[in-house]
Amino acid sequence: MRIEVHETSQELAEAAAQQAATILKTALSHKAEASAIVATGMSQAAFLDRLAQIPGIDWSRVVFFHLDEYVGLPVSHPASFRKYLRERVDNRVHPKTFHYINGENPDPNQECRRVGKEITRREIDVAFVGVGENGHLAFNDPPADFDTAEPYLVVNLDEPCRRQQVNEGWFKTVDEVPTQAISMSVRQILKAHHILCVVPDERKAAAVRDCFGDGVTNMHPGSILQTHPACTVFLDKDSASLLPKQR
């Protein structure tokens, strides 16, 4: 794992987007298609916006996989991650395929199996992820399951995770936030050849310190990224402000 600290969130987004573009172009230079995992949330918006503007990526040969989605939330809801990804990625770059998680499937476990079957057919070139205020990776809240081999699983969302969604403006109250989600598993994320973890903003500083300033523990799920040989964590000076100085 490598950590890059940038002066501003915009510089962070630019650096992450350029590295993402390089990874995708390199993959497409030696095979027919590239595959990528995409996260959502306020922290990813500037990065994804910049990536969509970079020329020279043959998006018609890129296959995307959805990282996580709320159980039971309509796609029309402002907080729907399918809505987010369609507007910020799919409708802008027009990839070959976008494998969405259907959180409205009445059988969430069946949905896990369906999208899991799709992702296990492919090698993943790059995963674009973030870290939540509670240190979660995707929707794997602490204590995260580091052991399951299933590609996707149904998870219960903890109180800090649900409150973050309210604070970011996606819901008016905690009671409106779904209590469950379908999430890509930690082990599936780690299968990606490259991982780019984009974490701007001072509100993420404690999570960054806990995940990247100390050892690996499922109580700080993002800390597992320390074990990945080709992971770059992109921080701005605010999100990096509590890291030990030697880092």
N, C-alpha and C positions, 0 to 999 in steps of 0.2 A: 504494500500500500504506500502511496505517495500523497503528500499533502501540499497543495498550492494555496497560498494566501494572497488575495488580491486586494487592492485598496478600496474598490467599490464593488457593489453588486453587479453593476453593468460590465465592469472589467472581468468579473468572475464569469458572467454569462457568455461573454465573448470568447474567453479562453476555453471554456467547456465546449461551446459550440464548435470552435475550430478543431478541437481534438476529436469530437464526435464525428465531424465531417471527414477528417483524415482516416479514422477507423472504418467508416462506411465506404469511402472511396477505395481504400486498400482492399477491403473484402471483395468489393465488386470488380476489382481489377484482376482477380484470379478465380472467381467462381460466378455462376449465373445469378445468384441471389444473395442478399445479405439479410440477416434477421436481427431485430432489435427489440428490447423491452422498454416500455415508456411509463414513467411515473407521472403523477399529476400534482395539483396543489399550487398555492401561490408561489412557493419557492422555485418552481420549475418554469414558470410562465416566461420570464425574460430569456432564459436559456433556449426554450423551445421556439420562441419567436425568432431569435437570432439564427438558430439552426435552419429554420425554414427559409431564411433569406440567402443562405450560402449557395453560390452557384456550383455547378459541376457534379452534383449528386444525382444519379439516375434513380429517382424515387420509384419509378415503375418496376424496379427490380428489388425493392426493399419490402420485407414482410415485418409487420409490427405485432407485438403481443402486449396486451393490457396487463398491468401489474396488479391492480386490485379494484374492487367495486363494492359499494354498499349492497347489502341484501334487502330487497324489497323497495328500493328507491326508484321511482319512474325516471326514464331517460330524459323526460321533460323538466325535471327538477333542476334548479340552478347548481346544486351540489353534485349532480350526477357526473361521475368520472367519464362515462361514455360521451356525454354532452361536451365536456371539457376537451377530450381528445379529438372528437369530430371537428370541433370549431378551431382548435389550435394546431392540430397536426393533419388529420385526415383530409379535411376540405381544402387545406392549403397546399400540401405537397402531393396528394393523390398517389399513395403508395400502391404496390401491387395488391396487398392484402392487409387488412387490420383485423386481427383476431380479438374481438371484444369479449369481455365477461358480461353475460346477461344476468345482472343482479335481480331481475324480475322473474327468473325461472322459479316456479313454485317449489322445485326440488333443488336447493343450492348444492347439495352433494353431487347430484347428477350433473350440474353445471361445472363443478370442479373436474369431474371425470371427462366431460366433453372437451373443455379447453385444455386440460392436461394432456389429453391424447394428441391434440394439435401441436403443442410445444415440444413434446418428446420426440416428434418426428424430425426436429431440426437442431442443428448446432446454433447457438446464439452468439452472434459476434460481439454485441455490446448491450449492456443494461444501463439505462439512465434511471437513477434512483435518487432519493433524498433521505433525510433522517427527521423524524418527528420530534416535537418538543419533549416527548417522553422517551426518546431514543429509539422509537420503533423503526423497523425496516419493512417497507410496504406496510401492511396492516398487522404485522407480527408484533403485537404489544408485549411488554415484559410481564412475566417471564416467557420469552419466545421459545418456540419449539425448534431447536437446532438439529433435531434428529430425523424428523419425518422425511421420507423419500418421495412422498406424494408431491406432484408439481404445484397443485393448488389445494387449499383447505379452507373450511369455514372457521372463522375466528370470532371471538367475543371482543368487543372494543371496550377498553377501560375508560374510566372517567377523565383522566387527563387528555387522552386522545379525542374523546368526544367534545371536551371543552375547547380544545384547539380549533375544532371545526366551527364552533360558535364564534370564537375570537377572530377568526379569519373572515367572518361574515357569510359563511355558507348557510348557516341556520340561525334562527332567532333565539332559540333556547336549547339547552342540552337535551330536554325531553324530545325535541324534534329529530335529534341525531339518531340514526339507526343503531341498534345495539350489536349488530353482527355485520360481517363483511366476508366476501370471498377474497382471499389474498394468495398471491404467489408465495410459495414456501421459501424459507431461507436457503435451503440446499439447492433449490432450483435457480434462485438468483445467482448463487455462487458458481453455477455451471457456465455462466457467460464468460467468453474469452476475455472481455474487457468490461470493467464497471466504472462508470463515471458518476460520482456522488456529488450532487450540487446542493450546497447548504448555505444560503445567505441569511443575514439578519441577526440582530442581537438577541432576539427571543429564542434563537437556537443555540446560544453560546454554552449554556449548561449542558445541553445534550451533546454538543461537539466535544466538550471537555470530558464527559463521561464515556463517550464512545471511542474517542481517538487519543485521549490523554492518559489512558491507563490500560489495563489488561482486557481480555475478552471474557464477557459474561452475558448470559441470556437475559440478565436484568437490564442491560443496555444493549438491545439487539443489534444496533448498528455497529457495535464493536467487532462483530464477526468479519466485517470488511477488512480488518487488519490482517486476516489470514489469506486474502486473495492476492495473487502475485502480480496482477495487472489492474489494480484499482487506483484511481486518482480521485482524491477528495478535494473539491473546489470550495474554498471558503473566502469570505470577505473579512476585512479587519474586525468587523463587529462580531461575526459568528466565531471568529478565532480568538476573541479577546480573553477567554478564560483558559486557553490551552497553556500547558507548561512552556516556559520561554524557550527551552532547548528544542521544541518541536517547530 
